[in-house]
Structure formats: C-alpha cells, structure tokens
C-alpha cells in the first residue's frame, strides 16, 4: 500500500488536560514502555521519548514496525502474527519493539491522534481496536459512509466523549514532530509502504509475515 499523503498528528497542548481524565480501554493487549531518553539507539536506529514501545529496551535485537491504522495488511499482521511475536520475543525480553505510525490516508492522522491522547499504557490496546474494527471506520478500504462517526465510536469504546475525541483529532500542535518522524523514516529507510519492518536498523521491505520470526531468530543467533 503506497503512501499518498502524510497527515501529521497528535496534540501536545491537550496532553496535560487529557492525561488526568482517567480514560481507559476495556482490554489491554500489552504493556507500553517509552524510551527513557531522546537519542537512545544503535546502528541504524534511534528512539525518542514519544515512541510507543514494548519489551526490554536493553535487548540486543530491535524491531521497528511502521504501520498505518487504515492499512488492511497491517491489521492482518496485528491479528494473525503479532500475538506470537509478542509472546515469543517481546514478553521474553529477547527483542525491543517500537511501533510508529506512517500515515498513508487521511484517516490515519485522526486515528493516531486518538490513540496518542489516551493514557500511554492504553495506546496499543486502542491501535488493536482500530485494526480489528477497520470496517466500522476505515472508508479508504471499506464501504464506510461516515469515517468521522466511526472514529467517534472507537473513541467512545475507549472512554472518550465526542467532545474529547474531536479535540484530539483537530489538534495540530505536534504536526512538525510527527511529520519529522515520517520524513525521517523515508530518508533513513526509504519507506514506501506499510507495514515495513526494521530489524536492528535494516529495512526488511516486502518481508512475508511468515518470515519475520526467521529474521529475528537469525539476528538473535548473531549475539
């Protein structure tokens, strides 16, 4: 799925207000850990305090996934393959996982903004909710007549009011930073599609999902 347009996202001015509202999700697909300091990284990769991550930040293998909320291939990976990757590699501390949104459609921006407005430990649960319910809000890939209403539904499931959700989705305060994340991904990894996986700083373009475990095993065997 080719990238057509970067929709930069997130609203830093809302974080102080929304952070204390106690929003929650009904399920949690995994814990979230944020990089301790800007600039932490290794050969071919750098993580920032705003990255959403899982696992052992000191692991010797780092997996970065660039995905888009509207991307059906990303949704398939999330539902069919990621649970095993998480169980085998992330939960055991073998790899450090970094998730980044690479917008390819207009709705990716608002979707990511909603996820980022939630408490940090609910981020991945909401991304999972978006992927599993794409037919309810993703008008780019499905016959959805009102994308905005669909996103409001997702936000309501997460505990947001319509007013809170709209405030998140309309914010432009962190546009420059998020745009830089996307631009840096293009410059560093030549990103053109989602999902794209970066293993220890090396892009694995067009990698079959079935082969990701093999790639991770090969990297782990080098250490």
N, C-alpha and C positions, 0 to 999 in steps of 0.2 A: 504493500500500500504506500504510494508515493506521498511525500509531504507537499501540500499545496500552499499552506499559509501558517505562519507562526502566530498563534494567539497567546500573547504573554499574559501571565496570570498572577493571582494572589493579591492580597490586600493587607499590607503590614499595619496600616493605620487601624484596622479592625481587630488585630490580634489581642491587644490589651483588653479591649471590651469583651470580645467573644470568648477569650480564654477562660474567664471565670464563670461562664454561664452553665457549666456542668453538662454540656451536650454529651450524649452517649449513643452508642450503637447497640443493637440487640445481640450482636455476636461480634467476636474478635478473632480474626484469622491469624493473629500472631503479634508478638510484641514489637515495639518500634524503638530503635536506638538511634540517636542523632550523633553525627561526628562531633568529637569533643572540641575541635579547633579548626578554623579555616586553614586550608592549605595542607592538611594531613593527606598523605597519599604515598604513591610509589611510582615506579617507572611506567609512564603512560597513563596515569590516572591521578586525579585529585578529588577529594571530597570536601564538602563545605558544610557549615552548620545547618543549612536548610535542606540538605539531602535527607530523604527518608530511607532508613536502613534497617536491616535485621542482622542478627548474629554477632559473631566475635570480631570486633574491629581490629584485633591483632592477628587474625587469621592470615596465612600466607597466600591464600588464593582469594581474589576479589572478583565478584561477579556484578557487573553493572547491567541493568536492563533499562533500555529506553523504550517506552511504550506510550500508546495513546488511548485514552478512555473509550473512544469510538471504534477502535480497531478490533474487528472480529477475530483476527489471528491472535492478538494479544489476549483476548477473552478466552480463547481456546487454550492457550498456554497456561493462563491463570487457573483454569478449572481442571484441565486434564493432566498437566505436567508439573506445575509449580508445587502442589502439595507434596509430591515425592521428593522434589529438590529440597524443599524446606526441611522435611523430615530427615533426609539422608545427609545433607550437607550443612544447612544453616543451624538447625537445632542442635547438632552435634559439635558445632564450633569449628567445623572444617573450613568454611568459607564465610566471607563477609559480603553481604548482599546490599546493593544500592539500587534504588528504584528512582527513575527520573521520567517525567512526562515530556514527550516530544510531540507537540501539537501538530496535527495534520488536517483537522477540520475545525470549523467554527465552534462546535460544541465542546471541544477538548478544553478550551480555556475556562469556561464557566464550570465544567465538571471538576477540573483540578482546583479551582478556587474553592469550591465547596469542600473538597477533601482537606485542603490546607487550612480552612477555617476551623475545622474540628480539632479537639484536643489531639495532640500528637500521637498518642497511643491508639487512637481510633482511625488513623489515616488509612492503614492498609485494609481494615475492615470495610471502609467506605469504598475504596478502589475495587475491592472484591464485589461489593454490592453493585457498583456501576457495571462491571464486566458481566455479572450474572443476569443483569436486567437490561441489557442494551436494547432489546426490542420494545421497551417501555419508554425510552427517552432518546435513542440514537436515530435521528431522522436521516443521517447520512447513509446509513446501511439498512434501515428498516422503514416500513411504511408508517412512520410516526407523524401525526399531523401537527402536534404541538410539542416541540422539543422542550421548551421552557417549562411547560406544565409537567412534563416527565421528570425533569431535573428537580422541580419543586417536590414532586412525590418522593424522589430519592432522598432529598434533604429532610422531608418530614419523617421518613423512616429513621433517619439519623438523629432525630430530636430537634431539628431546627424549625422555627416558624417560617412562613413565607417571607416575612419582612427580613428576618435574619439571612435567609438564603439569598434574597435579592441584593441585600447589601454586600454580601460576599461576592456574588457574581458580577456586580457592577464596579467593583474596586479596580483601580488602575495603579495603585501606589507602588507595587513591586514589578511593574512591567519591565523596567530596564534590567533588573536582576534575572528575571525568568527568561527574558529574551536572550540574555547573555548565556544562560545555561544551554539553550537550544543552539545558539550560534557557535558556542564552544564545542558542542557535540558534533556539529557539522565540520568545523575546522579540524578538530582533533581526530575524529573517527570517520569522517565522510559519510555521515548518516544520510540515508535517503528513504528509509522505510522503518516500519515498526512491526513486531518488536525486533530490536537489534541488541545483541548480547556482546558485552566487552569482558573478556576474561584476562585478568592481570594486564590490562591496558591494551589488549589486542582485539580488534573487532572480529567478530565471527558472523559476517554477513551471510544471509540466506542459510543459516545453520538449521538443519532439520531439528525439530524439538527433541526427537528421539535420540539425537547425538549429543545433546548438551551434557548429559551425565558422563559420557565417554571423554569429552573435552575436559571436564572438571577432574575426572579421575587421572587423566594424563598429567594435568598440572600438579595435582597433589602428589603424584608419584615422583615428580622432579624435586620435591622439597626434602 
